């Protein structure tokens, strides 16, 4: 491989100010596509300063002559070997812009694309990069922002499985088809066909890994997220991608190379603790020793973003939001309500009675975890609180929690003291579940028969002083505060948990990353357990046990078939007992009297 050299006809130095955007194109025998792309860029009216860099593998297609005669404003570099990573790295190393747009030659930029990319990156300083809203020639959306690959997705993508069953669940999850692609959202990685990268992130993370034929964009985003950066989808910058499938055969050479690269990436990160829901960063302790947070009351960002999930709980929601107005008078709150397809007028209530709240309306029930992540994605506070709608926050609770977290930088998650409706203690901090405690947890039949058994006491932490601050394994998601730095590091909740165990999983990941989980008894909240879920007890019982087994498989399984089978059978048996009990209660429940609500 020869070292790339800039064409002497086009000098690299320029007295003009540094550009806002460096557009990096690579080419080998794609003169027709390249000419069309450059013509579009030349006609592109934009306010930001931009430069175009072309890294070309010399051939006999006349590309050099085309640049010299038609597009002399293009900075031309030569590279002897074609490859996505090495050729794009030539462009990155020679770019002068604050942001670098890695762009395929078979693309067409729609008006305003450059300005919208630069403006979006400037508005969000934590972004390492973003990608635009990309469609094919037929108008079909190209899902370029994606979640990281797991082993099943590596095998399913670009294979006969993908072609025979394109709507398979692995693809849907991987391609983030559950997201609204008309609004910005965070993803795990962005395809390199159109990927705007911050120069500061390149200086921090490095350039693309040149040992990878494909997946160099996945690998770079994974490394960026390890360093605490974010990747986002920008729906305002519009691009048409004229990509063509290279072969119609079921398992062609391109598919084989793609599969090999995917397996290589999976193997590379498999032993480094990659959380498939979100990349984790190993140097957590150095992050916690960084600069202090903004002073309380700062106008830079709210002190606390409160995310409330609602589904047909209008009365409960009104009381909850009313309590928030007096919860932290000395701090700035951001209230975000995510409605999961309510039909009882809850969204109208929020708009009319609580106009200060940000309202996100879903057309269907997306699940507790996914809805919380929607709220987290649009939150801007230094801390984010996940709060059930069947809670009442006592005055001063938020101020106490914020003050403690400001003084204790090592605490990543905090749980407030929960009280029952009559003022009695509600056990809301626990130890991580063990195999024995799975049979003796809070809702277990054995716990009800033997309430003082050792296993239940250990799991429910009934022996500790609940009027003192404690480091605990996990705290209830009914009222859970997360530090922004922790969210940046390990990401949001794992959406594979529809509901239940998402709080256990998140606290487990926080401890793995070196953060503390604390129980704060002086910050108190009333919690009316299950007030908005009584009508769907069968579904909730199923989801609770499904999530229980998912947590086991994710964190405890050692891929021992016998142990996994025994655990699965135990969880199924326990769920059957609970469902049977629910059925008996429903049958024995007295019929409503005349005039009484059913």
C-alpha positions as CSV (number, residue, x, y, z in Angstrom):
1,X,0.0,0.0,0.0
2,X,1.4,3.4,-0.9
3,X,1.0,6.4,1.2
4,X,-1.8,8.7,0.0
5,X,-0.6,11.9,-1.6
6,X,-2.6,15.0,-2.5
7,X,-2.8,16.0,-6.1
8,X,-0.2,18.8,-6.6
9,X,-2.6,20.6,-8.8
10,X,-4.8,21.3,-5.9
11,X,-2.8,22.6,-2.9
12,X,-3.9,21.7,0.7
13,X,-3.3,25.1,2.2
14,X,-5.9,27.9,2.0
15,X,-6.0,31.4,3.5
16,X,-9.8,31.0,4.1
17,X,-11.2,30.2,7.5
18,X,-11.5,26.6,8.5
19,X,-14.7,25.0,7.0
20,X,-17.6,23.9,9.1
21,X,-17.9,20.6,7.2
22,X,-15.5,18.4,5.3
23,X,-17.3,16.0,2.9
24,X,-15.3,12.8,2.3
25,X,-15.9,10.7,-0.8
26,X,-14.1,7.6,-1.9
27,X,-14.0,6.2,-5.4
28,X,-12.9,3.4,-7.6
29,X,-14.4,2.9,-11.0
30,X,-17.6,4.8,-10.1
31,X,-17.1,7.8,-12.2
32,X,-20.8,8.1,-13.3
33,X,-22.1,8.0,-9.7
34,X,-19.3,10.4,-8.6
35,X,-20.1,12.9,-11.3
36,X,-23.8,13.0,-10.3
37,X,-22.9,13.3,-6.6
38,X,-20.5,16.2,-7.2
39,X,-23.0,18.0,-9.5
40,X,-25.5,17.8,-6.7
41,X,-23.0,19.2,-4.2
42,X,-22.1,22.0,-6.6
43,X,-25.7,23.0,-6.9
44,X,-26.3,22.7,-3.2
45,X,-27.0,26.1,-1.7
46,X,-25.8,26.2,1.9
47,X,-24.8,28.8,4.5
48,X,-22.1,26.8,6.2
49,X,-18.5,26.6,4.9
50,X,-17.8,23.2,3.3
51,X,-14.9,21.5,1.5
52,X,-15.0,18.3,-0.5
53,X,-12.3,15.6,-0.3
54,X,-12.1,12.8,-2.8
55,X,-9.9,9.8,-2.1
56,X,-9.5,7.9,-5.4
57,X,-7.9,4.6,-6.3
58,X,-6.4,5.3,-9.7
59,X,-8.0,3.5,-12.7
60,X,-8.6,4.1,-16.4
61,X,-12.1,5.6,-15.9
62,X,-10.9,9.2,-16.2
63,X,-11.7,10.3,-12.7
64,X,-8.6,12.5,-12.3
65,X,-9.4,14.3,-15.6
66,X,-13.0,14.8,-14.5
67,X,-11.9,16.5,-11.2
68,X,-9.2,18.6,-13.0
69,X,-11.6,19.9,-15.6
70,X,-15.1,19.9,-14.1
71,X,-14.6,20.1,-10.3
72,X,-11.3,21.8,-9.6
73,X,-12.5,22.9,-6.1
74,X,-12.4,19.2,-5.0
75,X,-9.3,18.2,-3.0
76,X,-8.1,15.0,-4.7
77,X,-6.0,12.3,-2.9
78,X,-4.8,9.0,-4.4
79,X,-4.7,5.7,-2.6
80,X,-3.4,2.5,-4.2
81,X,-5.7,-0.1,-2.5
82,X,-9.5,0.2,-2.4
83,X,-11.1,-0.2,1.1
84,X,-13.7,1.7,3.0
85,X,-11.7,2.1,6.2
86,X,-8.2,3.0,4.8
87,X,-9.6,5.4,2.2
88,X,-12.0,7.2,4.6
89,X,-9.1,7.5,7.0
90,X,-7.1,9.4,4.4
91,X,-10.0,11.9,4.2
92,X,-10.3,12.1,8.0
93,X,-6.6,12.8,8.4
94,X,-6.6,15.6,5.9
95,X,-10.0,17.2,6.7
96,X,-10.0,20.7,8.0
97,X,-13.6,21.0,9.0
98,X,-15.2,21.0,12.5
99,X,-17.3,18.1,11.3
100,X,-16.6,15.4,8.7
101,X,-19.3,13.9,6.5
102,X,-18.4,10.4,5.3
103,X,-20.5,10.0,2.2
104,X,-21.0,7.3,-0.5
105,X,-20.7,8.5,-4.1
106,X,-24.1,6.9,-5.0
107,X,-26.0,9.5,-3.0
108,X,-28.0,12.6,-3.7
109,X,-28.3,15.3,-1.1
110,X,-31.6,17.2,-0.8
111,X,-31.6,21.0,-0.3
112,X,-30.4,22.2,3.1
113,X,-28.7,18.9,4.0
114,X,-25.3,20.4,4.9
115,X,-26.8,23.2,7.1
116,X,-29.1,20.8,8.9
117,X,-26.3,18.4,9.7
118,X,-23.9,21.1,11.0
119,X,-26.7,22.8,13.0
120,X,-27.8,19.5,14.6
121,X,-24.3,18.6,15.6
122,X,-23.7,22.1,17.1
123,X,-26.9,21.9,19.1
124,X,-25.9,18.5,20.7
125,X,-22.3,18.7,21.9
126,X,-22.3,15.1,23.3
127,X,-22.8,13.6,19.8
128,X,-19.9,11.9,18.2
129,X,-21.9,11.7,15.0
130,X,-25.3,11.6,13.4
131,X,-26.8,10.4,10.1
132,X,-29.6,11.8,8.0
133,X,-33.0,10.6,6.9
134,X,-32.0,8.3,4.0
135,X,-34.4,6.8,1.4
136,X,-33.9,4.6,-1.7
137,X,-34.9,5.7,-5.2
138,X,-38.4,4.2,-4.7
139,X,-38.9,6.2,-1.5
140,X,-38.4,3.3,0.8
141,X,-36.8,4.3,4.1
142,X,-33.2,3.0,4.6
143,X,-32.8,2.2,8.3
144,X,-29.2,3.5,8.7
145,X,-29.2,4.1,12.4
146,X,-29.2,0.7,14.2
147,X,-28.7,-1.2,17.4
148,X,-25.6,-3.1,17.9
149,X,-25.5,-6.7,16.6
150,X,-26.0,-9.7,18.7
151,X,-25.0,-13.1,17.4
152,X,-28.5,-13.9,16.0
153,X,-28.6,-10.6,14.1
154,X,-25.1,-11.2,12.6
155,X,-26.3,-14.5,11.3
156,X,-29.7,-13.3,10.1
157,X,-28.6,-10.1,8.3
158,X,-27.5,-10.4,4.7
159,X,-28.3,-14.1,4.6
160,X,-31.1,-16.4,3.3
161,X,-32.9,-15.8,6.6
162,X,-33.1,-12.0,5.8
163,X,-34.3,-12.7,2.2
164,X,-36.9,-15.3,3.0
165,X,-38.2,-13.7,6.3
166,X,-37.3,-9.9,6.0
167,X,-39.7,-9.0,8.9
168,X,-38.0,-11.3,11.4
169,X,-37.8,-9.9,15.0
170,X,-34.0,-9.8,14.9
171,X,-34.1,-7.4,11.9
172,X,-36.9,-5.3,13.4
173,X,-35.0,-4.8,16.7
174,X,-31.6,-4.3,15.0
175,X,-33.0,-1.7,12.4
176,X,-34.9,0.2,15.2
177,X,-38.2,0.0,13.3
178,X,-39.9,0.7,16.6
179,X,-38.7,4.3,16.5
180,X,-40.5,7.3,14.9
181,X,-38.1,8.2,12.0
182,X,-39.7,11.6,11.7
183,X,-38.1,12.7,15.1
184,X,-34.5,12.6,16.4
185,X,-33.5,9.7,18.6
186,X,-30.4,8.0,19.9
187,X,-29.0,4.8,18.3
188,X,-26.0,2.6,18.7
189,X,-24.4,3.1,15.4
190,X,-24.8,4.8,12.0
191,X,-24.1,3.3,8.6
192,X,-21.1,4.9,6.8
193,X,-23.1,5.7,3.7
194,X,-23.9,9.1,5.2
195,X,-22.4,9.7,8.6
196,X,-21.5,13.1,10.0
197,X,-18.7,12.8,12.5
198,X,-17.4,15.4,15.0
199,X,-13.7,16.2,14.6
200,X,-13.3,16.3,18.4
201,X,-14.7,12.7,18.5
202,X,-12.2,11.6,15.9
203,X,-9.3,13.1,17.9
204,X,-10.6,11.2,21.0
205,X,-11.6,7.9,19.5
206,X,-9.3,7.6,16.5
207,X,-10.0,6.7,12.9
208,X,-11.6,3.6,11.4
209,X,-10.1,0.2,12.1
210,X,-8.4,-0.7,8.8
211,X,-8.3,-4.4,9.5
212,X,-12.1,-4.6,9.0
213,X,-13.5,-4.9,5.5
214,X,-17.0,-4.2,6.6
215,X,-18.3,-3.2,10.1
216,X,-15.7,-0.4,10.3
217,X,-18.6,2.0,11.0
218,X,-20.1,-0.3,13.7
219,X,-16.7,-0.7,15.3
220,X,-16.0,3.1,15.3
221,X,-19.4,3.8,16.9
222,X,-18.8,1.1,19.5
223,X,-15.5,2.7,20.4
224,X,-17.0,6.2,20.5
225,X,-19.7,5.0,22.9
226,X,-17.1,3.4,25.1
227,X,-15.6,6.9,25.4
228,X,-18.9,8.4,26.5
229,X,-20.1,9.8,23.1
230,X,-23.5,9.5,21.6
231,X,-24.8,8.5,18.1
232,X,-28.1,10.0,16.9
233,X,-30.5,10.0,14.0
234,X,-31.1,13.4,12.4
235,X,-34.5,13.3,10.5
236,X,-34.1,16.9,9.1
237,X,-31.1,16.2,6.8
238,X,-32.5,14.3,3.8
239,X,-30.5,12.0,1.4
240,X,-31.4,9.7,-1.4
241,X,-29.2,6.6,-1.6
242,X,-29.0,5.0,-5.0
243,X,-27.6,1.7,-3.7
244,X,-28.1,-1.4,-5.8
245,X,-28.0,-5.0,-4.5
246,X,-24.8,-6.5,-5.9
247,X,-26.2,-10.0,-6.3
248,X,-29.6,-11.8,-6.2
249,X,-28.1,-15.1,-5.1
250,X,-28.9,-16.3,-1.6
251,X,-25.4,-16.5,-0.2
252,X,-23.1,-14.5,-2.5
253,X,-19.5,-13.4,-2.0
254,X,-20.5,-10.0,-0.5
255,X,-22.8,-11.8,2.0
256,X,-20.0,-14.1,3.0
257,X,-17.6,-11.2,3.5
258,X,-20.3,-9.3,5.5
259,X,-21.0,-12.3,7.6
260,X,-17.3,-12.9,8.3
261,X,-16.8,-9.2,9.3
262,X,-19.8,-9.3,11.5
263,X,-18.6,-12.4,13.3
264,X,-15.2,-10.8,13.7
265,X,-16.8,-7.7,15.3
266,X,-18.9,-9.9,17.6
267,X,-15.9,-11.9,18.7
268,X,-13.9,-8.7,19.2
269,X,-16.3,-7.2,21.7
270,X,-17.8,-10.4,23.1
271,X,-15.1,-10.8,25.7
272,X,-15.1,-7.0,26.6
273,X,-18.5,-7.0,28.2
274,X,-20.6,-5.4,25.4
275,X,-24.1,-4.8,26.5
276,X,-26.1,-5.5,23.3
277,X,-28.7,-3.0,24.3
278,X,-26.1,-0.2,24.7
279,X,-22.3,-0.2,24.6
280,X,-20.7,0.1,28.0
281,X,-17.6,2.0,28.8
282,X,-14.9,0.3,30.9
283,X,-13.1,3.3,32.4
284,X,-16.0,4.3,34.6
285,X,-14.0,5.5,37.6
286,X,-12.0,8.1,35.6
287,X,-15.4,9.5,34.3
288,X,-16.7,10.0,37.8
289,X,-13.6,12.1,38.7
290,X,-14.3,14.6,36.0
291,X,-15.5,18.2,36.3
292,X,-18.2,18.9,38.9
293,X,-21.8,19.4,37.8
294,X,-23.3,22.8,37.2
295,X,-24.4,24.7,40.2
296,X,-28.0,24.2,41.4
297,X,-30.3,26.6,39.7
298,X,-28.1,26.9,36.7
299,X,-29.8,27.8,33.4
300,X,-27.6,25.4,31.4
301,X,-30.0,22.5,32.0
302,X,-32.7,21.5,34.4
303,X,-31.6,19.9,37.7
304,X,-34.0,17.0,37.3
305,X,-36.0,15.5,34.5
306,X,-39.0,13.6,35.8
307,X,-40.3,10.9,33.4
308,X,-43.9,9.7,34.1
309,X,-45.4,6.8,32.2
310,X,-49.2,6.6,31.9
311,X,-51.8,4.2,30.5
312,X,-55.4,5.0,31.2
313,X,-54.6,6.3,34.7
314,X,-56.1,9.8,34.3
315,X,-57.0,10.3,38.0
316,X,-53.7,8.9,39.3
317,X,-51.8,11.0,36.7
318,X,-53.5,14.2,37.8
319,X,-52.6,13.7,41.5
320,X,-49.0,12.7,40.6
321,X,-48.4,15.8,38.4
322,X,-50.0,18.0,41.0
323,X,-47.6,16.8,43.7
324,X,-44.6,17.6,41.4
325,X,-45.4,21.3,41.4
326,X,-44.3,21.6,45.0
327,X,-41.7,18.9,45.1
328,X,-38.5,20.9,44.6
329,X,-39.1,24.7,44.8
330,X,-35.4,25.5,44.9
331,X,-34.6,23.5,41.8
332,X,-35.5,23.5,38.1
333,X,-37.6,20.5,37.1
334,X,-38.4,19.2,33.6
335,X,-41.6,17.1,33.6
336,X,-42.0,14.6,30.7
337,X,-45.2,12.5,30.4
338,X,-45.1,9.5,28.0
339,X,-48.7,8.3,27.3
340,X,-48.9,4.7,26.0
341,X,-52.1,5.0,24.0
342,X,-54.6,6.0,26.7
343,X,-58.2,6.2,25.7
344,X,-59.5,7.9,28.9
345,X,-58.5,11.5,28.0
346,X,-55.1,11.5,29.8
347,X,-53.3,13.4,27.0
348,X,-55.9,16.1,27.0
349,X,-55.6,16.4,30.8
350,X,-51.9,17.0,30.5
351,X,-52.3,19.6,27.7
352,X,-55.0,21.5,29.6
353,X,-54.0,21.3,33.2
354,X,-50.2,20.9,33.1
355,X,-49.0,22.8,30.1
356,X,-45.5,23.0,31.6
357,X,-45.1,19.2,31.0
358,X,-43.6,17.8,27.8
359,X,-46.1,15.3,26.4
360,X,-45.1,12.3,24.3
361,X,-48.1,10.4,22.8
362,X,-47.9,6.9,21.6
363,X,-50.7,5.3,19.5
364,X,-50.3,2.0,21.3
365,X,-48.8,0.5,24.5
366,X,-45.1,0.2,23.7
367,X,-44.3,-1.1,27.2
368,X,-43.1,0.4,30.4
369,X,-39.4,0.2,29.5
370,X,-39.6,1.5,25.9
371,X,-41.8,4.4,27.1
372,X,-39.3,5.3,29.8
373,X,-36.5,5.4,27.2
374,X,-38.5,7.7,25.1
375,X,-38.7,10.1,28.0
376,X,-35.0,9.7,28.7
377,X,-34.1,10.4,25.1
378,X,-35.7,13.8,25.1
379,X,-34.7,14.7,28.7
380,X,-32.1,17.4,29.4
381,X,-31.7,17.4,33.2
382,X,-28.5,16.7,35.1
383,X,-30.4,13.8,36.7
384,X,-33.3,11.8,35.4
385,X,-36.1,10.3,37.6
386,X,-38.3,7.5,36.5
387,X,-41.5,7.9,38.4
388,X,-44.7,5.8,38.4
389,X,-48.0,7.7,37.8
390,X,-49.4,6.1,41.0
391,X,-47.1,8.1,43.3
392,X,-47.4,11.3,45.3
393,X,-44.1,13.1,45.9
394,X,-43.8,14.8,49.3
395,X,-42.5,18.4,49.4
396,X,-38.7,18.6,49.6
397,X,-38.1,15.0,48.4
398,X,-36.4,16.1,45.1
399,X,-34.3,18.7,46.8
400,X,-32.9,16.3,49.3
401,X,-32.1,13.7,46.6
402,X,-30.4,16.3,44.3
403,X,-28.3,17.7,47.2
404,X,-27.1,14.2,48.1
405,X,-26.2,13.3,44.5
406,X,-24.4,16.6,44.0
407,X,-22.2,15.8,47.1
408,X,-21.6,12.2,46.3
409,X,-20.2,11.9,42.7
410,X,-19.8,8.1,43.0
411,X,-23.5,7.5,43.3
412,X,-25.0,6.7,39.9
413,X,-28.5,5.5,40.9
414,X,-30.6,6.6,43.9
415,X,-33.9,5.2,45.2
416,X,-36.2,7.3,47.4
417,X,-38.1,6.0,50.4
418,X,-41.5,4.6,49.3
419,X,-44.5,4.7,51.7
420,X,-47.8,2.8,51.4
421,X,-51.0,4.8,51.3
422,X,-51.4,4.5,55.1
423,X,-47.8,5.8,55.7
424,X,-46.2,2.5,56.5
425,X,-42.9,1.5,54.9
426,X,-42.9,0.0,51.5
427,X,-39.8,-2.3,50.9
428,X,-38.2,-0.7,47.8
429,X,-34.5,-1.7,48.0
430,X,-33.3,-5.2,47.5
431,X,-30.4,-7.5,47.0
432,X,-29.8,-9.1,43.6
433,X,-31.9,-12.2,43.2
434,X,-30.2,-15.6,43.8
435,X,-31.6,-19.0,42.8
436,X,-33.0,-19.6,46.3
437,X,-34.4,-16.1,46.6
438,X,-36.3,-16.6,43.3
439,X,-38.6,-18.8,45.4
440,X,-38.8,-16.5,48.3
441,X,-39.2,-13.0,46.8
442,X,-41.9,-10.4,47.6
443,X,-44.7,-12.0,45.7
444,X,-43.8,-15.7,46.4
445,X,-46.3,-18.1,47.9
446,X,-43.5,-19.4,50.2
447,X,-42.8,-15.8,51.4
448,X,-46.5,-15.4,52.3
449,X,-46.5,-18.8,54.1
450,X,-43.2,-18.2,55.9
451,X,-42.8,-14.4,56.0
452,X,-39.8,-14.5,58.3
453,X,-37.7,-17.0,56.5
454,X,-34.0,-16.2,56.1
455,X,-34.1,-16.1,52.2
456,X,-36.9,-13.5,52.1
457,X,-35.3,-11.3,54.8
458,X,-32.0,-11.2,52.9
459,X,-33.6,-10.5,49.5
460,X,-36.1,-7.9,50.8
461,X,-33.5,-6.3,53.2
462,X,-36.0,-6.2,56.0
463,X,-33.1,-6.4,58.6
464,X,-31.5,-3.0,57.7
465,X,-32.4,0.3,59.2
466,X,-34.7,2.0,56.7
467,X,-34.1,5.4,58.2
468,X,-30.4,5.4,57.2
469,X,-28.6,5.8,53.9
470,X,-27.4,2.5,52.5
471,X,-25.6,1.2,49.5
472,X,-27.9,-1.5,48.1
473,X,-27.9,-3.8,45.1
474,X,-31.0,-2.3,43.4
475,X,-33.9,0.0,44.0
476,X,-37.5,0.0,42.7
477,X,-38.2,1.6,39.3
478,X,-41.3,3.1,40.8
479,X,-39.1,6.1,41.8
480,X,-35.5,5.8,40.6
481,X,-33.0,8.6,40.0
482,X,-30.2,8.2,37.4
483,X,-27.2,10.4,37.0
484,X,-26.7,11.8,33.5
485,X,-23.1,10.6,33.4
486,X,-24.3,7.1,34.0
487,X,-26.8,7.3,31.2
488,X,-24.1,8.5,28.9
489,X,-21.9,5.6,29.9
490,X,-24.1,2.5,29.9
491,X,-27.1,3.8,28.1
492,X,-30.8,3.7,28.8
493,X,-33.0,0.7,30.0
494,X,-32.8,-2.6,28.2
495,X,-36.0,-2.6,26.0
496,X,-36.1,-6.4,25.9
497,X,-37.7,-6.2,29.3
498,X,-41.3,-5.1,28.4
499,X,-41.9,-4.3,32.1
500,X,-40.5,-5.7,35.3
501,X,-36.8,-6.4,36.1
502,X,-35.7,-3.5,34.0
503,X,-34.8,-1.7,37.3
504,X,-32.9,-4.8,38.5
505,X,-31.0,-5.0,35.2
506,X,-30.1,-1.3,35.2
507,X,-28.7,-1.3,38.7
508,X,-26.8,-4.5,37.9
509,X,-25.2,-2.8,34.9
510,X,-24.4,0.3,37.0
511,X,-22.6,-1.7,39.7
512,X,-20.7,-3.5,36.9
513,X,-19.5,-0.1,35.6
514,X,-18.3,0.9,39.0
515,X,-21.1,3.2,40.2
516,X,-22.9,3.0,43.5
517,X,-26.7,2.4,44.0
518,X,-28.0,4.1,47.1
519,X,-31.2,4.2,49.2
520,X,-32.2,7.6,50.4
521,X,-34.6,7.5,53.3
522,X,-35.0,11.2,53.8
523,X,-36.6,11.7,50.4
524,X,-40.1,10.2,50.6
525,X,-42.8,9.3,48.1
526,X,-46.2,7.7,48.5
527,X,-46.7,4.8,46.2
528,X,-50.1,3.1,45.6
529,X,-48.9,-0.3,44.4
530,X,-50.7,-1.6,41.3
531,X,-53.5,0.9,41.3
532,X,-53.4,1.2,37.5
533,X,-52.7,-2.4,36.7
534,X,-55.3,-4.5,38.5
535,X,-57.4,-5.2,35.4
536,X,-54.5,-6.9,33.5
537,X,-53.2,-9.2,36.2
538,X,-52.7,-12.2,34.0
539,X,-50.6,-10.2,31.5
540,X,-48.5,-8.7,34.3
541,X,-47.9,-12.1,35.9
542,X,-46.7,-13.4,32.6
543,X,-44.4,-10.4,32.0
544,X,-43.0,-10.6,35.6
545,X,-41.9,-14.2,35.2
546,X,-40.7,-13.7,31.6
547,X,-38.5,-10.8,32.7
548,X,-37.3,-12.8,35.7
549,X,-36.0,-15.5,33.3
550,X,-34.5,-12.9,30.9
551,X,-32.5,-11.4,33.8
552,X,-31.2,-14.8,34.7
553,X,-30.2,-15.6,31.1
554,X,-28.5,-12.2,30.6
555,X,-26.5,-12.1,33.8
556,X,-26.4,-15.5,35.5
557,X,-26.5,-18.1,32.7
558,X,-23.3,-20.0,32.0
559,X,-24.8,-21.7,28.9
560,X,-25.2,-25.0,30.9
561,X,-28.2,-26.6,29.3
562,X,-29.2,-28.5,32.5
563,X,-29.1,-25.4,34.7
564,X,-30.9,-23.3,32.2
565,X,-33.6,-25.9,31.8
566,X,-34.1,-26.3,35.6
567,X,-34.3,-22.5,36.0
568,X,-36.8,-22.3,33.1
569,X,-39.0,-25.0,34.5
570,X,-38.9,-23.4,38.0
571,X,-39.9,-20.0,36.7
572,X,-42.7,-21.6,34.6
573,X,-44.0,-23.5,37.6
574,X,-43.8,-20.4,39.8
575,X,-45.7,-18.4,37.2
576,X,-48.4,-21.1,36.9
577,X,-49.0,-21.0,40.7
578,X,-49.3,-17.2,40.5
579,X,-51.7,-17.4,37.6
580,X,-53.8,-20.0,39.3
581,X,-54.0,-17.9,42.4
582,X,-55.1,-14.9,40.3
583,X,-57.8,-17.0,38.6
584,X,-59.1,-18.2,42.0
585,X,-59.2,-14.6,43.3
586,X,-61.1,-13.4,40.2
587,X,-63.6,-16.3,40.5
588,X,-64.2,-15.7,44.2
589,X,-64.4,-11.9,43.9
590,X,-68.0,-10.8,44.7
591,X,-70.0,-9.3,41.9
592,X,-70.4,-5.5,42.0
593,X,-73.5,-4.1,43.6
594,X,-76.0,-1.9,41.8
595,X,-74.5,1.5,41.2
596,X,-71.0,0.3,42.0
597,X,-68.2,0.4,39.4
598,X,-67.2,-3.0,38.1
